[in-house]
């Protein structure tokens, strides 16, 4: 077989992190790309004849979200021994890995290859959902030694298993030697049907450690037998390990919290986000940075108003109108947070910045009210109020007369002396009295003139 890497026509640039291998000849080099992040998806059509060189997936950095696991597709429809070949692939990668295999034995290798080509042309976050809906499933094969946080496995010592039975009775005591770790972040949260872990009896026989080439001294301790058991045999009283998610609810509850029923025009509700943060803070940060909590296209203003209102920073109506009230609420938010204001335009960056600090509570504004009897005199005591100097007083006159206004000054007004009354004139002595002719004419006839 001459071709080892089959690039997809017209999609080589869009799929720089995805490779299609027809032969395992270059598998070691491609697996090494998982370490530096240059390879995010590998499709393998032929079974590996030997165990690939082991590599370790990128580890989580402090204060950073966990890296998304790479995808390795084992197209084992035509392989001679699919379980053994798949186990060799899983053992080659230490750390988080999404190893996909056909869901049924009677699978179509051509259809799976076509699904892989289509997934390679899509954004990385959407690949797993597509592949799980195209006849693939997450492989149950576990690596020989996997760090905490990579898979859900329960291991027990031989002391807790029935001798030679290869199974653990339901409810058997685990003597503190049970190990439960979480599935890779986002395993069942990509929009595809969730990976289901069914409860049942353990059926994997105990695996005894390989004996050393040299005989061990007599009486030396030997390695205990181990077995993989199903969740039914796991006691419910086991304590949660520090820094790890709650193992009993991760698969089901997180998948339901991110379901379509909890998403609206303004994104994922606050109470749902709080629950996701409580279960797995690292997964919450990853979903936040990828925009999985964001509202629909033009609803950022209303979504930010909703968040600010729940923080007591905004007391207006949630209408999506970004005005002075919203800007003032945003200023109160950053002032309470004690940070410089990042921006004022509603959008993804501002929304995620606010959602990150959901514990902020703006102080309630205090309004001082003045009693009414102190603000202005009432009608009863208005007459007792001192009269201001220089005030104008208007007195009313009877109808038909004109009102006059007098000005009262601080100094007494200058008064004019009253004019002397006009005295009646006296006729000079010796002069004849004057008779009013009108009076005489009014006497009529019969009067002696």
C-alpha positions in Angstrom: 0.0 0.0 0.0 1.6 3.2 -1.2 -0.5 5.9 0.3 -0.2 6.5 4.1 -2.0 9.8 4.4 -5.0 10.7 2.3 -5.7 14.4 2.3 -9.3 15.4 1.5 -9.5 17.4 -1.7 -10.2 21.1 -1.4 -10.2 20.9 2.4 -6.5 20.5 3.2 -6.2 24.0 4.7 -9.4 23.7 6.7 -8.3 20.3 8.1 -4.7 21.1 9.1 -5.3 19.3 12.4 -7.0 16.2 10.9 -5.4 13.3 9.1 -6.8 10.3 7.3 -4.4 7.3 7.6 -4.9 4.3 5.4 -1.9 2.5 6.9 -0.5 2.5 10.4 3.0 3.1 9.0 2.9 6.8 10.0 0.8 6.4 13.1 3.7 7.1 15.5 4.4 10.4 13.9 0.7 11.4 13.9 0.2 10.4 17.5 3.2 12.6 18.4 1.2 15.5 17.0 -1.4 15.0 19.7 1.3 16.1 22.3 2.0 19.4 20.7 -1.6 20.0 19.6 -0.9 20.0 15.9 -3.1 16.9 15.4 -6.6 16.9 16.8 -8.2 14.0 14.8 -6.9 10.8 13.3 -8.8 8.3 11.2 -7.2 4.9 10.9 -8.5 2.5 8.3 -6.0 -0.4 8.9 -5.3 -2.2 12.1 -2.0 -1.5 13.8 0.3 -4.6 13.7 2.2 -3.6 16.8 1.7 -1.3 19.7 2.5 2.3 18.7 5.1 4.4 20.6 3.4 5.7 23.7 2.7 9.4 23.9 1.0 11.6 26.6 -1.8 13.9 25.8 -1.4 17.6 26.9 -1.8 18.1 30.6 -4.0 20.7 32.1 -2.2 24.0 32.9 -2.8 25.7 36.3 -5.6 28.2 36.2 -6.6 27.1 32.7 -9.5 25.1 31.4 -8.7 21.4 30.7 -7.6 20.8 27.1 -10.2 19.1 24.8 -9.3 15.5 24.1 -8.1 14.5 20.7 -10.2 12.1 18.5 -8.8 8.8 17.3 -11.2 6.9 15.0 -10.5 3.1 14.8 -12.4 2.1 11.6 -12.3 -1.6 12.6 -15.1 -2.9 10.4 -12.7 -5.0 8.4 -10.0 -5.7 11.1 -9.2 -9.3 12.0 -9.2 -8.7 15.8 -10.8 -5.4 16.6 -10.7 -5.6 20.4 -7.0 -6.3 20.5 -6.1 -3.7 17.9 -8.2 -1.1 19.7 -6.6 -1.9 23.0 -3.2 -1.3 21.4 -4.3 2.1 20.2 -5.7 3.1 23.6 -2.6 2.0 25.4 -0.5 4.3 23.1 -2.0 7.5 24.4 -1.8 8.3 28.1 -4.2 11.0 29.1 -7.6 12.2 27.8 -8.5 10.7 24.4 -11.8 10.2 22.6 -11.3 6.8 21.0 -14.1 6.0 18.7 -15.0 2.6 17.3 -18.0 1.2 15.3 -21.1 0.9 17.3 -22.1 -2.5 15.8 -20.0 -5.3 14.3 -21.8 -5.3 11.0 -20.6 -1.8 10.2 -19.7 -0.1 6.8 -16.1 1.0 6.7 -16.8 3.3 3.7 -19.6 5.1 5.5 -17.5 5.6 8.6 -14.6 7.0 6.5 -17.1 9.4 4.8 -18.3 10.6 8.2 -14.7 11.1 9.3 -14.0 13.2 6.2 -17.0 15.3 6.9 -16.1 15.8 10.6 -12.6 16.8 9.6 -14.0 19.7 7.6 -16.0 21.0 10.6 -14.9 23.0 13.6 -13.3 20.9 16.3 -16.0 21.4 18.9 -18.6 19.9 16.5 -16.7 16.8 15.3 -17.6 14.4 18.2 -21.3 15.1 17.9 -21.3 14.3 14.2 -19.3 11.1 14.6 -21.4 9.8 17.4 -24.4 10.2 15.2 -22.8 8.4 12.2 -22.5 4.9 13.6 -19.6 5.4 16.0 -19.4 5.2 19.8 -16.8 5.9 22.5 -14.7 2.9 23.1 -14.9 1.2 26.5 -11.2 0.1 26.3 -9.2 1.6 29.0 -5.4 2.3 29.0 -3.0 0.4 31.2 -2.3 3.5 33.4 -4.4 6.6 33.1 -4.1 9.7 35.2 -6.9 10.9 37.3 -9.6 12.8 35.4 -9.5 10.7 32.2 -12.0 7.9 32.6 -14.6 6.5 34.9 -13.2 3.2 36.3 -13.7 1.3 39.5 -10.9 -0.9 40.7 -10.9 -3.2 43.6 -8.3 -5.4 45.3 -8.4 -9.2 45.3 -9.5 -9.0 48.9 -12.9 -7.6 47.8 -13.5 -10.1 45.1 -14.8 -13.7 45.3 -11.8 -16.0 44.9 -11.7 -17.2 41.3 -15.1 -15.8 40.5 -13.8 -12.8 38.5 -16.7 -10.6 39.7 -17.7 -8.5 42.7 -20.9 -9.2 44.5 -23.3 -6.3 44.6 -22.7 -4.1 47.7 -19.3 -5.7 48.5 -17.2 -3.6 50.8 -14.3 -1.9 48.9 -12.1 -1.3 52.0 -11.2 2.2 50.8 -9.5 1.0 47.6 -12.1 2.1 45.1 -10.9 4.6 42.6 -13.4 6.7 40.6 -12.4 9.3 38.2 -14.3 11.5 35.8 -14.9 11.1 32.1 -13.0 13.5 29.8 -14.5 17.0 29.9 -17.3 17.3 27.4 -17.6 13.6 26.6 -21.4 13.7 26.7 -22.0 17.4 26.3 -21.4 18.0 22.6 -25.0 18.0 21.5 -24.9 14.3 20.5 -26.6 11.5 22.5 -24.9 11.2 25.8 -22.5 8.3 26.4 -24.4 6.1 28.8 -22.8 4.0 31.5 -25.2 1.1 32.4 -25.1 -0.4 35.8 -24.6 -4.2 35.9 -22.4 -6.9 37.3 -18.7 -6.9 36.7 -17.8 -9.5 34.1 -14.1 -8.7 33.5 -11.9 -11.4 35.1 -9.2 -10.4 37.5 -5.9 -9.3 35.8 -2.8 -10.7 37.6 0.4 -8.7 37.4 3.0 -10.3 35.2 5.5 -12.4 37.1 9.1 -11.2 37.0 11.7 -13.2 35.2 13.6 -13.9 38.4 11.9 -15.8 41.1 10.8 -13.7 44.0 12.1 -14.6 47.5 9.9 -16.9 49.5 7.4 -15.0 51.6 7.7 -11.8 49.6 4.5 -9.9 49.0 2.9 -10.4 45.6 0.9 -7.9 43.5 -2.8 -8.1 44.3 -5.3 -9.1 41.7 -7.4 -6.3 40.3 -10.8 -6.2 38.6 -13.0 -3.6 36.8 -16.4 -3.5 38.3 -19.7 -1.9 37.2 -21.2 1.1 39.0 -23.8 -1.2 40.7 -21.1 -2.5 43.0 -19.9 1.0 44.0 -20.9 2.0 47.5 -22.7 5.3 47.6 -21.0 6.5 50.7 -17.6 7.1 49.0 -16.3 10.6 49.6 -15.6 13.0 46.7 -11.9 13.5 46.0 -10.6 17.0 46.4 -10.6 19.0 43.2 -12.6 16.4 41.2 -16.2 16.6 40.0 -19.0 14.6 41.6 -18.6 11.2 39.9 -22.2 9.9 40.4 -23.9 12.7 38.4 -21.5 14.0 35.9 -22.7 12.0 32.8 -26.4 12.5 33.3 -26.9 15.8 35.0 -24.5 17.9 33.0 -25.9 16.6 29.7 -29.4 17.5 30.8 -28.4 20.9 32.1 -27.0 21.8 28.7 -30.0 20.4 26.8 -32.2 22.4 24.5 -34.9 22.7 27.1 -32.7 25.0 29.2 -31.6 27.3 26.4 -33.6 30.4 25.5 -33.1 33.6 23.5 -30.9 35.0 26.3 -28.8 31.9 26.6 -28.4 29.5 29.5 -30.2 30.7 32.6 -28.2 31.8 35.6 -29.3 29.0 37.9 -28.3 26.4 35.4 -24.8 28.0 35.0 -24.4 28.1 38.7 -25.1 24.4 38.9 -22.6 23.6 36.2 -20.0 25.8 38.0 -20.7 23.9 41.2 -20.2 20.5 39.5 -17.1 21.3 37.5 -15.5 24.7 37.5 -13.0 23.8 34.8 -15.8 22.6 32.4 -17.8 25.8 33.2 -14.8 27.9 32.1 -14.4 26.0 28.9 -18.0 26.3 28.0 -18.0 30.0 28.8 -15.0 30.7 26.7 -16.4 28.7 23.8 -19.6 30.8 23.9 -21.9 27.9 24.9 -23.7 30.2 27.4 -24.1 33.2 25.0 -27.5 34.5 24.0 -28.8 34.5 20.5 -27.4 36.8 17.9 -28.7 40.3 18.7 -29.8 39.6 22.3 -26.6 40.6 24.1 -28.0 43.9 25.4 -31.0 42.3 27.0 -28.9 39.4 28.4 -26.5 41.9 30.0 -29.4 43.9 31.4 -30.7 40.7 32.9 -27.4 39.8 34.5 -26.9 43.4 35.9 -30.5 43.4 37.3 -29.8 40.1 39.1 -26.7 41.8 40.7 -28.8 44.8 41.9 -26.8 47.0 39.5 -29.7 47.7 37.0 -33.2 48.8 38.0 -34.6 49.5 34.6 -36.7 47.3 32.3 -35.0 44.5 30.3 -35.9 45.7 26.8 -32.6 45.5 25.0 -32.3 49.3 24.6 -28.7 50.2 25.5 -29.0 53.7 26.9 -27.8 55.9 29.8 -29.5 53.6 32.4 -27.6 50.6 31.1 -24.3 52.5 31.0 -24.8 53.7 34.6 -25.6 50.1 35.7 -22.4 48.9 34.0 -20.4 51.6 35.7 -21.8 50.5 39.1 -20.9 46.9 38.3 -17.3 47.6 37.6 -17.1 50.0 40.6 -18.4 47.3 42.9 -16.0 44.8 41.4 -13.1 47.2 41.9 -11.8 46.9 38.3 -11.5 49.3 35.4 -14.4 49.3 33.0 -13.6 46.9 30.1 -16.0 48.4 27.6 -19.5 49.8 27.1 -20.7 48.1 23.9 -22.9 45.0 24.5 -21.3 41.9 22.9 -19.8 38.5 23.6 -16.7 39.8 25.4 -18.7 42.1 27.8 -21.3 39.4 28.5 -18.7 36.7 29.4 -16.8 39.2 31.5 -20.0 39.8 33.6 -21.0 36.1 33.8 -17.6 35.2 35.1 -18.2 37.4 38.3 -21.8 36.4 39.1 -21.2 36.9 42.8 -21.1 40.7 42.4 -23.8 42.6 44.3 -24.2 46.3 43.8 -25.1 48.2 47.0 -28.7 49.4 47.2 -29.1 53.1 46.6 -30.2 55.0 49.7 -32.7 57.8 49.0 -33.1 60.5 51.7 -36.7 61.8 52.0 -37.6 65.1 53.8 -40.8 65.1 56.0 -43.6 67.2 54.5 -44.1 69.3 57.6 -40.5 70.5 57.5 -40.4 71.2 53.8 -43.0 73.9 53.8 -45.4 75.5 56.3 -48.9 74.2 56.3 -52.0 76.4 56.0 -52.5 76.3 59.8 -49.2 77.8 60.7 -48.7 80.0 57.7 -50.1 83.0 59.6 -47.5 82.5 62.3 -44.6 82.5 59.9 -42.5 85.6 60.0 -43.3 88.1 57.2 -40.3 88.6 55.0 -39.0 92.2 54.7 -39.8 93.7 51.3 -42.6 91.4 50.5 -45.5 92.6 48.5 -49.0 92.7 50.0 -52.0 93.1 47.7 -55.3 94.2 49.3 -58.6 93.6 47.5 -61.1 96.4 46.9 -64.8 96.1 46.3 -65.9 95.4 42.7 -65.7 98.4 40.5 -62.6 99.7 42.2 -59.0 99.2 41.3 -56.6 97.4 43.6 -53.7 99.4 44.9 -50.3 98.0 46.0 -48.2 99.6 48.7 -44.5 98.9 49.2 -43.4 98.4 52.8 -39.8 99.5 53.3 -37.4 99.0 56.2 -37.4 102.7 56.9 -40.6 104.8 57.5 -42.1 106.3 54.4 -42.0 110.1 54.0 -45.5 111.4 54.7 -47.0 114.5 53.1 -48.7 117.1 55.4 -52.4 117.2 55.1 -53.7 120.3 53.2 -55.8 122.7 55.4 -59.5 122.4 54.9 -60.9 125.3 52.8 -62.8 127.8 55.0 -66.2 129.2 53.8 -65.9 132.8 52.6 -67.9 135.5 54.5 -69.6 138.3 52.6 -68.2 141.7 53.3 -70.2 143.8 55.7 -72.6 146.3 54.1 -72.9 144.5 50.8 -76.3 143.2 49.6 -76.8 139.5 49.8 -76.5 137.6 46.6 -79.6 135.7 45.4 -79.3 132.7 43.2 -81.4 133.3 40.1 -82.1 129.6 39.6 -83.7 129.5 43.0 -85.9 132.5 42.2 -87.1 131.1 38.9 -88.0 127.8 40.6 -90.5 129.5 42.9 -93.1 130.0 40.2 -96.0 132.5 40.1 -97.6 134.1 43.2 -94.3 135.1 44.6 -93.8 138.8 45.1 -90.6 139.9 43.5 
